[in-house]
Every structure is written in C-alpha cells, then in structure tokens.
Amino acid sequence: MSDFPCLELVTGPFEGGLGLAPGVRWPMTDGLVIGRGPDCAVQLNHRSLGRRHLRVEHRHGRWWALDLGASNGALHNGAVLRDAELLHGDTLELPSGLCLAVWFHDPGLDHLADLEAELLAHPDDEVRWQVCADWLLERGLPLGARLRSTARDLDADARFLGALGGLFRGGWLDVEWHFGFPRRVVVRAPGPARLSGQTPGALVKRVLEAPACRFLRHLEVDPLSFGSGLRVDGELDEVLDVLATTNGPRWLETVKLGPLPMSALSALQRQRFEDVRRRHPRVTTTAERLLQLATTASLEVLAAPAEVQVQPKPGGSAGLVAGESHLIGQLEDCVVLVTAPEHHPASRLAVRVEQENGRWLVEDLAARAGASAKGPLRVNGREALLAHLRDGDLLELVSGLLLRFRVR
C-alpha cells in the first residue's frame, strides 16, 4: 500500500505533552476524523481540540477538509477553515500550535538537491535563482502560485510558508521575499496579547527549521514585543540559545535583536553569541551591532486621498516624543491632522501612537469604539486594532491614507 496521500504531524503543541513526535504520518482515507476522541483515525489527545475537530473527505477524485464545529476551530494554509480543497503541501493548523501537513507524494522530491547546492555556492547568481523558480513552478508547488502573479498574494504567501502560514497571517512574522523564498524574516508579537505558551525563542526555532526558510539570509527578532519588558533578559537569552543550538538555514548572514532598552550584551550573552557565530559561520553581525536601539521616532506621510487634507503634507514627517501619546485625526493638537468631508471615512479617524514599556504601539480608537465604518486600520497590510510598531512599518489609516513609522 502506498504511503501517500497522508497527513504528517509537523509541530506539536507549544507547551508539549502530546506524546507524538513530529514526523508521524497517517494515511488519508475518506471520512478520516481528526480530534481527541478515541474513535478518531488521527487521535491528538490535547485539551484544546474537540472530540471530533475536523474531517477529511474524498469527493469526485479530490480531497477536502471540513470543520466539524469545534469551539477553537482550525486553519487551512493560515485561513479559517470551513470547507476547503486540499492540495499537496497544504497545512491544517489546530489550536495551541498543532500543525499537520498534507502530502500527496514524498515531499523530499520537491527539492532539487543539485540546483540548491549550486545556489548555496553562488548566492547572488540571478540566473540560477530563476532556473530554480521555474523548476518549482513547473511542478505546481506552492511557490508556483506566488510566481504566477507579481501582485502580493497573502494566500499564496501563507500557503508556501506551510506550518508558519497562520503566524504569518496574524502578523507574528514579516517576510521579505526573493524569487519566492523568504530572504528576510522579522519575528515579533503583533500586539500586547501573547499566544498561549508562545515565546520569541520558540518562534525563531520554527523559522530556522522551516523548509520554506532554507535560503533565509537575514533574521530580526523583537523580544520586547512579547512581554512587558520585565522578562526581556530571559527572552533574549532564550533566542540566543536557540540560535546557538539550531543548525537552521546555511545562508544566515545577519541577526538583529531589538529594539531593546539595553545598550550592550552581558558577558554571558556575548559568549553565547560567539556560539551562535560558530553555529552559523556566514553570520557577519558582531556583538556590538547585534542589538537595535530605539532613539527617536517619527511618522512619515506617504500619501493621502485627493479629498483629504493632511498636515504635514505627503512627503513630510511628524516627530514623536517618547513617553507621550500622539493622536492622528481631526483634533487640532493631533500630530498628524486629517481634514476630510463629513461623509468620508477619514472624518471619523481616531488613531493613537504611544510608547509603552519601551515599545511603540498603535491603536485604532475609532474602531474600538465602533465608530469606524470601514473597520480597523491596517499595519503592513493586515487589519489591527492594536499593534506593536517597528521601524519601516506601513500604516494604512483608511484607503489611500498611508503613513510610515520610522525609528532613528
């Protein structure tokens, strides 16, 4: 009997205790049920799962996943699952970090070892990159969906990231792409609420071990965004430990941690970072340049709709003062003053940017109060009521009104 199609356990729950190691596979059969009940073909005994959480069906020669109404739900390629067709390489994400991959054939065949070795030897050869991208496109792999369109496609991005797709959609990962592969990844908590059992070190480990990130060159981690700032030393130590003990991508060149309130590593942290550099010999970052320090912040006005007046005007910037709240909206004392016709969504704009525990936050006050007809603002293309800010983040307050957050 063929081992494919099958479901494979990619990651267990954040807090562990499942009793199954990643890599366990179950053959896909029509009517297969996933849950914690003893009658489930894929029994995952975890309290966050329903007794019968979701079902896999075979209809008209195609495979589908169906949500069975469990209270915590599930994600398909990072999107909420209702009833979705399954394709090779798709992921089914269950609560608490549990993730299953869908394989129709051996995933090891999805990599062209000789070509990837050539890329490792010639990382800046654009011709080799294009050949690799074309080869993956011809195979119909998730990367292909990204290459068929030059427009940013969140669904294709999430699908190619596999087990990281849900975290990417939720803003826990920012990704810069190069020929369809992640070239730079930023790990951060998108808002003050922490995922159950999630830590920056755990996320970094998942990124370093993810097949989609095998050509990753640049990694940035924002430990302070995961907590109040009281445990930043412990989370910084955890990230360094993960980097020092995980083989990760062979191309990793730079590592940045922060922004952080400290200006230098402790003696033990410097020693641990030297272990990191030995583990990743391509890394050129020095201990003196590892930490990113936050100094002054500003908002750059990039664009505004024709019917909306903004002060400062597009092309200008407004300085932000640490420890103070800054409003964006209709009031005269707003750091960015917006004047719009009464019927325009920007006329109800009320956004606050402030520093809290050493971090800058943005909050959509109007949406929280139910006054925004167009929903919350977008941070880097994702909707958010409250989010941590990093240098370079793009804020879309309403359609066409764009600001860039900068830290110097």
MOTA-V74833 format. One line per field, one symbol per residue. ss: DSSP state (H for helix, E for strand, - for the rest). phi: phi as a letter, one per 40 degrees, with the letter a starting at -180 (. if undefined). Layout:
ss->???
phi->???
This chain:
ss->-----EEEEEE-------------EEE----EEEE------EE----------EEEEEE--EEEEEE-------EE--EE--EEE-----EEE-HHH-EEEEE---HHHH--HHHHHHHHH----HHHHHHHHHHHHH---HHHHHH------HHHHHHHHHHHHHHHH---EEEEEE--EEEEEEE------------HHHHHHHHHH-HHH----EEEE-HHHH-----HHHHHHHHHHHHHH--------EEEEEEE------HHHHHHHHHHHHH-------HHH-EEE---EEEEEEE----EEEE-----EEEE----EEEEE------EEEEE----HHHH-EEEEEEE--EEEEEEHHHH--------EEE--EEE-EEE-----EEEEE--EEEEEEE-
phi->.ccbcabbccbccdcggcgbcdhcbbccbcgdbbiccccccbcbcbcccccbcabbbbbfgbbbbbcbgcccgabbfgbdcbabcbbdgcbbbbdggcabbbbcadccccbbdccccccccbcbccccdccccccccccgcdddccccbcccbcccdccccgccdcccccgcbbbbbafgbcbbbbbaccaccccdgcbcccccccccccdcccbcbbbbbbccccachcbcccccccccccccbbcgcccdbbbbbhcbccbacccccccccccccccbcccbccccbcccbcbbbabcccaaddcbbbbccdhcabcbbdgbcbcbiccccccbcbbaddccdccbcabbbabafgbcbbbccccccgcccbgccbbfgbcacaacbbdgcbbbcadgbbbbcbbb
